[in-house]
Amino acid sequence: MSKMKKYLIAFILLIGYISNLFPQSNISKSNNYEIMTASDSPSVNYTYATVPTQFVEANGIKFAYRSYGKQGDIPVIYFNHLTANLDNCDPRIMDSIAQYRHIISFDYRGVGASTGEQGTSIADMAKDAVGFINALGYKQVDIVAFSMGGFITQELLLQEPALARKIILAGTGPRGGEGVSDVVGLTYKDIFKGLFTFRDPKFYLFFTQNKTGKQAARDFLKRLKERTENRDEKVKLSVLKNQLKAIEKWGHDKPADLSVFKHPVLVVNGDNDRMVPTPNSYDLAKRFPNAEKVIIYPNSGHGGIFQYYGEFLEKAIPFLIK
């Protein structure tokens, strides 16, 4: 490990320690959550800013999740990105899908309000996802996955292919894909940059740094703050380190044979993705025999679906309801 990286990690540890001494007032422990049981019905009257956090136990873990929208036998499960808790889902995307489908987001093991310790294996994260879905009583689900969520989704297919019906993969790529393992250095670099510019690292990681990209970043980060009550718990530094280890290992592994999966698949990305380089989207789509034509959004980065959420939803919703 380089001296610079050691200093960076030490600095992040210090910042994390200080922030834990002064917890945010709107981030609560489980006794302040609006707790509902897994049997409670979702409601179309909720928005992502108001839907209660629920809990369900699976694989010895108490998973935190949010569930709402139009009821149906097959829900849409949202698989989120690196270090994301429940509050990192774009409310425009979640609310729009919820008008037509029942949608569920959840915290991975050890993330946010979910218990346990985050592991260092993408395959283990997929096992947890299977357990979570089974605990909710679903035999089949549709999936919308972003970034690391797309990695987990591919491993889920290898473990339980019949569990998934339709899949949307955004800002992601295949196992062993070009530049996937490089996300570790890039992430630490932009965290460091964010600390010194007092910005959320997603401002740099998810968006291009021209005028258009910067405005899209501001708009996206503002949307993530729309939920003002009963917010999720902060993500621990150990989660970042363990998830980056998992991604690095997964990025060096041999590609999986995805040609055996006949699921309808939609792959989308920005044209300048630094985290999971855009050529991976084309590579990934070619590996699925029933993938639709890849959609690439212009002048956008890793968070292309957040910058172009309207255009994304114009394609995603018909894909999910047909």
VOGU-3710 file (C-alpha; in Angstrom, 3 decimals, decimal comma):
1> mskmkkylia> 0,000/0,000/0,000  1,374/3,408/-0,966  2,168/6,020/1,677  -0,426/8,363/0,148  -3,155/5,728/0,432  -2,233/5,030/4,065  -2,517/8,732/4,873  -5,849/8,897/3,047  -7,306/5,944/4,950  -6,081/7,361/8,243
11> filligyisn> -7,699/10,697/7,408  -11,002/9,048/6,493  -10,906/7,056/9,718  -10,446/10,303/11,637  -13,325/11,988/9,828  -15,533/8,951/10,446  -14,638/8,931/14,124  -15,416/12,619/14,501  -18,727/12,327/12,625  -19,794/9,471/14,883
21> lfpqsnisks> -19,227/11,707/17,895  -21,808/14,125/16,490  -24,554/11,995/14,900  -27,103/13,692/12,666  -30,344/14,389/14,465  -32,504/12,930/11,694  -30,640/9,636/11,596  -32,143/7,331/14,133  -31,600/3,968/15,733  -34,218/1,281/15,277
31> nnyeimtasd> -36,392/2,520/18,149  -37,204/5,699/16,171  -38,063/4,001/12,891  -41,636/3,651/11,669  -41,435/-0,124/11,997  -43,825/-2,298/10,027  -43,842/-6,056/9,703  -43,206/-7,929/6,485  -46,891/-8,799/6,281  -48,047/-5,188/6,088
41> spsvnytyat> -49,352/-4,220/2,666  -47,616/-1,618/0,510  -49,620/1,500/-0,269  -49,762/3,555/-3,445  -50,278/6,605/-1,215  -46,662/6,622/-0,063  -43,803/8,369/-1,798  -40,190/7,376/-1,341  -39,835/10,327/1,028  -42,577/8,995/3,313
51> vptqfveang> -42,657/5,197/2,959  -41,836/3,550/6,317  -38,749/1,431/6,849  -39,552/-2,212/7,511  -37,487/-5,173/8,705  -37,380/-8,866/7,871  -35,008/-11,588/9,061  -33,091/-13,890/6,714  -29,752/-15,708/6,926  -29,430/-14,537/10,531
61> ikfayrsygk> -29,621/-10,900/9,406  -32,297/-8,324/10,082  -32,671/-6,562/6,722  -34,019/-3,012/6,502  -36,186/-2,304/3,471  -38,833/0,012/2,027  -41,789/-1,349/0,101  -44,593/0,512/-1,660  -46,421/1,058/-4,930  -49,028/-0,786/-6,974
71> qgdipviyfn> -49,575/-4,227/-5,522  -48,964/-7,340/-7,596  -47,675/-10,889/-7,364  -44,208/-10,027/-8,707  -42,441/-6,995/-7,203  -39,500/-5,004/-8,545  -36,414/-5,254/-6,319  -33,916/-2,387/-6,518  -30,257/-3,381/-6,053  -28,200/-0,344/-5,139
81> hltanldncd> -24,587/0,807/-5,531  -21,394/0,789/-3,483  -21,915/2,116/0,094  -25,557/2,926/-0,621  -28,163/2,830/2,108  -31,919/3,218/1,649  -31,631/6,983/1,326  -29,451/6,664/-1,783  -32,300/5,629/-4,080  -33,380/8,347/-6,514
91> primdsiaqy> -36,956/9,244/-5,482  -37,884/10,233/-9,053  -37,090/6,743/-10,300  -38,607/4,949/-7,314  -41,840/6,961/-7,284  -42,357/6,661/-11,029  -41,960/2,881/-11,007  -44,214/2,686/-7,927  -47,083/4,151/-9,960  -47,117/0,985/-12,039
101> rhiisfdyrg> -45,373/-1,690/-9,963  -44,723/-2,701/-6,374  -41,087/-1,728/-5,745  -38,773/-2,677/-2,875  -35,358/-1,305/-1,904  -33,199/-2,828/0,822  -29,966/-2,393/2,756  -27,300/-5,025/2,196  -25,871/-6,894/5,178  -24,186/-4,492/7,605
111> vgastgeqgt> -25,311/-1,443/5,617  -27,506/1,270/7,122  -30,029/-0,271/9,508  -29,421/-3,876/8,400  -27,570/-5,926/10,975  -24,452/-8,044/10,553  -21,081/-7,263/9,031  -20,595/-6,521/5,352  -18,621/-9,315/3,718  -15,993/-9,146/0,982
121> siadmakdav> -17,659/-11,352/-1,634  -20,162/-10,342/-4,323  -21,423/-13,944/-4,371  -22,172/-13,752/-0,628  -24,094/-10,528/-1,169  -26,164/-12,385/-3,769  -26,879/-15,190/-1,274  -28,140/-12,579/1,156  -30,348/-11,072/-1,551  -31,842/-14,491/-2,298
131> gfinalgykq> -32,509/-15,001/1,403  -34,079/-11,550/1,685  -36,424/-12,157/-1,261  -37,383/-15,614/0,024  -38,083/-14,181/3,491  -40,578/-11,772/1,923  -42,321/-14,780/0,396  -41,696/-14,107/-3,294  -41,014/-16,894/-5,772  -40,045/-14,539/-8,586
141> vdivafsmgg> -39,089/-10,864/-8,914  -38,090/-8,290/-11,485  -34,822/-6,487/-10,824  -33,550/-2,960/-11,399  -29,847/-2,889/-10,520  -27,342/-0,068/-10,523  -23,538/-0,365/-10,425  -22,472/-2,921/-7,779  -26,115/-3,970/-7,669  -25,620/-5,246/-11,205
151> fitqelllqe> -22,674/-7,375/-10,078  -24,816/-8,870/-7,319  -27,657/-9,513/-9,761  -25,395/-11,542/-12,050  -24,292/-13,693/-9,119  -27,926/-14,131/-8,088  -28,674/-15,473/-11,560  -25,900/-18,027/-11,201  -27,322/-19,160/-7,854  -31,096/-18,943/-8,402
161> palarkiila> -31,866/-18,218/-12,072  -35,610/-18,870/-11,713  -35,919/-16,188/-9,030  -35,513/-13,368/-11,578  -37,927/-12,643/-14,418  -36,921/-9,334/-16,056  -33,710/-7,414/-15,382  -32,553/-3,823/-15,901  -28,802/-3,310/-15,495  -27,540/0,282/-15,253
171> gtgprggegv> -23,972/1,549/-14,943  -22,591/-1,952/-14,571  -20,614/-4,635/-16,376  -19,690/-8,323/-16,452  -17,483/-10,110/-13,969  -13,852/-9,495/-14,904  -14,891/-6,539/-17,052  -12,509/-3,880/-18,325  -11,464/-1,506/-15,557  -13,900/-2,883/-12,958
181> sdvvgltykd> -11,145/-3,617/-10,447  -9,798/-0,065/-10,861  -12,815/1,338/-9,020  -10,909/1,038/-5,717  -8,297/3,675/-6,503  -10,810/5,899/-8,265  -13,200/5,800/-5,320  -10,539/6,707/-2,752  -9,313/9,505/-4,994  -12,754/11,073/-5,327
191> ifkglftfrd> -13,537/10,612/-1,626  -10,365/12,545/-0,900  -11,402/15,188/-3,425  -14,859/15,400/-1,871  -13,421/15,914/1,610  -11,376/18,882/0,493  -14,145/20,445/-1,584  -16,915/19,694/0,953  -18,876/17,729/-1,620  -20,461/14,304/-1,633
201> pkfylfftqn> -18,055/11,989/-3,568  -20,966/11,026/-5,841  -20,706/14,527/-7,290  -17,439/13,392/-8,903  -17,944/9,629/-9,184  -21,358/9,629/-10,866  -21,295/12,705/-13,110  -19,158/14,394/-15,735  -17,424/17,555/-14,569  -18,686/19,908/-17,250
211> ktgkqaardf> -21,492/22,421/-16,720  -24,234/19,947/-17,595  -22,855/17,154/-15,440  -22,296/19,384/-12,424  -25,864/20,665/-12,537  -27,179/17,106/-12,854  -25,088/16,157/-9,812  -26,504/19,023/-7,747  -30,062/18,117/-8,735  -29,549/14,435/-7,912
221> lkrlkerten> -27,949/15,081/-4,521  -30,756/17,509/-3,670  -33,339/14,832/-4,475  -31,626/12,412/-2,091  -32,355/14,844/0,754  -36,102/15,029/0,130  -36,751/12,489/2,861  -36,406/14,509/6,062  -37,740/12,096/8,699  -36,858/8,510/9,632
231> rdekvklsvl> -33,772/8,473/7,475  -31,501/5,454/7,352  -28,410/5,015/9,504  -25,051/6,190/8,205  -22,848/3,756/6,314  -19,754/2,650/8,226  -16,220/2,968/6,877  -15,836/-0,814/7,193  -18,628/-1,208/4,621  -16,700/0,905/2,103
241> knqlkaiekw> -13,507/-1,078/2,634  -15,199/-4,487/2,450  -17,313/-3,667/-0,580  -14,297/-2,296/-2,437  -12,409/-5,520/-1,655  -15,328/-7,506/-3,026  -15,470/-5,437/-6,213  -11,713/-5,659/-6,729  -11,778/-9,453/-6,439  -14,839/-9,714/-8,667
251> ghdkpadlsv> -13,172/-7,489/-11,244  -10,231/-9,893/-11,447  -12,343/-13,070/-11,642  -13,089/-14,935/-14,849  -16,245/-13,838/-16,678  -19,349/-15,921/-16,049  -21,222/-17,658/-18,845  -24,352/-15,526/-19,081  -25,443/-17,013/-22,402  -27,470/-19,674/-20,576
261> fkhpvlvvng> -29,875/-17,081/-19,191  -32,895/-16,320/-21,394  -34,255/-13,506/-19,256  -35,316/-10,245/-20,917  -32,527/-7,776/-20,104  -32,161/-4,033/-20,603  -28,684/-2,499/-20,263  -28,187/1,281/-19,921  -25,310/3,614/-19,058  -23,777/7,029/-19,585
271> dndrmvptpn> -21,289/7,551/-22,415  -18,464/8,514/-20,034  -18,679/6,128/-17,087  -15,430/6,305/-15,093  -16,393/3,752/-12,433  -17,530/0,916/-14,715  -16,200/2,017/-18,117  -18,958/2,303/-20,709  -17,616/-0,441/-23,059  -18,606/-2,901/-20,323
281> sydlakrfpn> -22,269/-2,127/-20,992  -21,949/-3,307/-24,591  -19,969/-6,346/-23,452  -22,582/-7,217/-20,843  -25,505/-6,936/-23,250  -23,767/-9,214/-25,772  -23,485/-11,902/-23,118  -27,274/-12,080/-22,591  -29,051/-13,685/-25,574  -32,309/-11,773/-24,966
291> aekviiypns> -30,875/-8,369/-24,142  -32,429/-5,366/-25,852  -30,332/-2,788/-27,675  -28,025/-0,994/-25,256  -29,064/2,539/-24,324  -26,233/5,036/-23,819  -27,040/8,532/-22,568  -24,905/11,361/-24,019  -22,694/13,684/-21,990  -23,175/11,647/-18,811
301> ghggifqyyg> -21,219/9,377/-16,505  -21,823/6,483/-14,134  -25,078/8,045/-12,938  -26,549/8,408/-16,408  -29,943/7,126/-15,254  -30,064/9,879/-12,627  -29,101/12,622/-15,052  -31,550/11,310/-17,667  -34,130/9,826/-15,314  -37,032/10,925/-17,513
311> eflekaipfl> -35,630/9,241/-20,609  -34,666/6,196/-18,561  -38,180/5,815/-17,183  -39,722/6,170/-20,659  -37,911/2,946/-21,528  -37,782/1,197/-18,160  -41,478/1,359/-17,248  -42,774/-0,190/-20,496  -40,068/-2,861/-20,163  -41,268/-3,666/-16,635
321> ik> -45,001/-3,707/-17,345  -45,183/-5,443/-20,718
//
